[in-house]
Amino acid sequence: MRNALPSLLILVAALLLPLGLVLPILRLDRLWFLTEEPSLVDVVVGLHADGDLPLAAVVALASILFPAVKLVALQLAAAGVSGPPVRHLHALGRWSMMDVVVVALVVFAAKTSGLAEAVTEPGLWAYAGSTVAAAVAALLLERGAPGLTDPAAAPPR
């Protein structure tokens, strides 16, 4: 029962993440009649199609793969499973905001390009909600079981 709230938050994060990946993250209005509403998946596919493979890989890793791996590790920790993903949860936590920074950079670049007006869309909020829910779940799990995510914080035996 101790892990009920973290488990609920992990579920919320797991439901919001796919929405954050496929729903539009921003709306770009250009010249009053050209509108684009890319999702994070569209951004990765577009970068790949344009030949920006390293950038597509970084965005895909930071925004898609990393959050999914983190959610799996959090769920394993909440279920009381120990193993490599759970032991490395603290290291995953150190990178937990990288995904949000990548998304913020995409939005910032669009807004400051001067070529388009950019407005945030539901995908951005779903993605941010997933990130915050996962971060709070990790914090609650760590407080409930010292040493779970940071071996240095484990009580001495």
N, C-alpha and C positions, 0 to 999 in steps of 0.2 A: 504494500500500500504506500510505502514511503516514496516510490518512484511514480506514483499516479500522475502528479502534475508534470514532471518532466516528460513522461510518456505521452501525455495529452499535447504538450507543446511540440514534441517531435512529430506527432501525427499532424498537427496544424502546419508545421513547417513542410512536411512531406506532401501535404495537399496543396500548399501555396507554391512550392517550387516549380512544379510543371506549368502552373498557370503563369508564373513569372517568366518562364522560358518561352512560352508560345504566344502569350498575349502581347499586343504592342506595348513597348516601353515608352515610346514618345511619338508624337505626331509632328511631322515636319511639313510646314506649309511654305511653298516656294511660288513666287509670282502669282499669287491669289488663286491659281487653278491647279497647281501640281501639289499633291499631297502624298506623303509616304508615312506609313505606320509600321516600322520594323519591330520585330520581336528580337530577343537575344539570339534565338536560333537563326533568324533571318540575317542578323549581323554576322554571325560566324559563317554562314553559307555564302553571304555576299563577299566577305573578305577572302574566302577560299576561291570563289569564282574569279575574283579580281587578281588572283595570284599572290596575295599577301598571306602566304602559308604560315610563316612564323607568328604573325599577329593573330591569325585565325586560331592557331593552336593555343596561344596564350589565353585568348578570350574564352575558348572552349574549355580549357583546363580550369581556369579561374572561375568561370561563371556557370559551368554545367557539371563537369566531372567532380571537382573539389567539393561543392556543396552536397552532391549526392553521396559521395564517400563519407563525408562528415556525418550526414544523417544516418547512414548505416552504422557507423561506429557509435553514435549516440544511442541508437536503439539497442545495440548489443550491450552497451554499458547499462542502460536502464533495465534490461532483462537480466542483468547479473552475469553475463557471459564475459569471460576474460580471454584475452588473446591479443595478437598483434594490433588489430585496429583499435581496440580499447586502450592498450598500453601507449599508443601513439596519439591518443585523443588530445593530449596537451599540446603536442607539436602541431596538430591540425588546428587547434584553437588559436595558435599564434598567427595563423594565416587567415583567420576567419573573416576578416574585413577586406581581404584582397578582392573577393568577388564583388563586393559593394563598390569598392574603389574603381574597378574596371567598368562597371555599369555607369557610375557617376562620370567617369571620363568620357564615355560615349555620349551621354546627355550633354555634358559641358562642351564637348567639341561641336555638337550639333547647334547648340545655342549660341556659341561665340563665332561661328563661321561667318555670320553676317549674310549668308546666302539664303537662310531660311529662318522662319520663326518656329521654335520648338516648344511643345507643350507636353508635360508628362502624361502618361496614359496608365491604365490599370495594371499592366504587366510590371511596371516599375514598383508599384505599391505592393503587389503580390510578392515580388522577389524580395523586397525589403522586409516585408512581414515574415517571410520564410527565414531570412537571415536572423532577424531579431528573435523569433521564437526558438530557433536552434541555439543561439547564443545564451538565452535565458535558461533553456533546458540544460545546457552544458554547465552553466554556473550552479544550478540547483543540484545536478548530479555530483559535481565536485564538492559542494558543501556537505552533501549527504554522505559521501564516502571519500574522506581525505585520502589522497594517494591514487584515486581512480584515474584522474587525468594528469596528475603531476607526481611522478615517483618521488620527487624531492620533498613533497608535502606529506608523504605517508608517515604515520606515527611510528616511532621506533619500536622494534620488536624485542 
